[in-house]
């Protein structure tokens, strides 16, 4: 087990702390606002029993996981001795550049410096650093202790060995690592998500469907398949001759379909209408409770997927 440093103890930093601590790592966490440290520990302590009940602590007890978490008085205390630093600061380039310069100056040469950023390419905050070759993006999905994908996006100068170590560490912590071959804005998940959201907005703005029916189409249609396989496997299984057959059948119609779409306005009228409809369906005083409901459903789905995979592996091992 390794020593992990969490820099920034907000929602994502707290979530990463759970990921690493339940995997058996010792975790030091630091935030420039010292009051955030006890708040982070309280947040984690409140969620561990529910994760244990769902079987999502890897067999550890909440007490054992909590004992692996150590608040740090300074950044230097947190980073010293760590093999991996997960940065979770504000989404502002100037602050990230300053923070990475500071971490690069105090971390051991072999320590990997990773950012949770969802919008800033690694090259933008690591360029010119002495340790630029050990920097990369490790972008999670909120909350990472329930959604296991993590996007590894190296800068052009990130060492291949660093990427391999990052994949191994993440996989050992129960995460699913998706590695980008080169940098692109939005990485993978947000680009895929943006395409779907843009089309959903277009369909509403042009009067083709109401928001509730679009949500239902994803929730009770596409989302069911996408919860256990991706788009390429989906189309491969949706035609008798596999992926090539699917593309031959639907490539032309899809090109025509997308040619008729356009970028939605994201304008005040459209956003205001959508927000009003959401508030009619879910008043803001119920928003937090619905987030809790979402997380519990994610726990149940994650536990189901884990159990199903274990049963399949046992069946394959027994020849059944």
Buried (B, 14 or more C-beta within 10 A) or exposed (E): EBBBBBBBBBEBBBBBBBBBBBBBBBBBBBBEEEEBBEBBBEBBBEBBEBBBEBEBBEEBEBEBBBEBBBBBEEBBBBBBBBBBBBBBBEEEBEEBBEBBBBBBEBBEEEBBBBBBBBEBBBBBBBBEBEBBBBBBBBBBBEBBBBBBBBBBBBBEBBBEEBBEBBBEBBEBBBBEBBBBEEBEEBBBBBEEEEEEEBBBBBBBBEEEBEBEEBBEBEEEEEEEBEEEEEEEEBBBEBBEEEBEBBBEBBEEEEEEEEEEEEEBEEEEEBEEBBEEBBEEEEEEEEEEEEEEEEBEEBBEBBBEEBEEEEEEEEEEEEEE
